[in-house]
Amino acid sequence: MKCQFCQQDVTDPCHNKQELQQRAASHVERCEHALQDQQGTGSGAHRRDIQSGD
């Protein structure tokens, strides 16, 4: 089943943002990355914002 947060095919996807946050806190790597992306801190999002301000 495809997770709506991490977009990966997993057997037990997160069903809401609270579950995503709990798994991220438990160091589930895919959830940590998905949470960072949701918060806009993942994969260079801040760097893109700075570049677009030039």
Secondary structure, DSSP 8 states (H G I E B T S, - for coil): -B-TTT--B-SS---SHHHHHHHHHTT-HHHHHHHHHHHT-STTHHHHHHHHT-
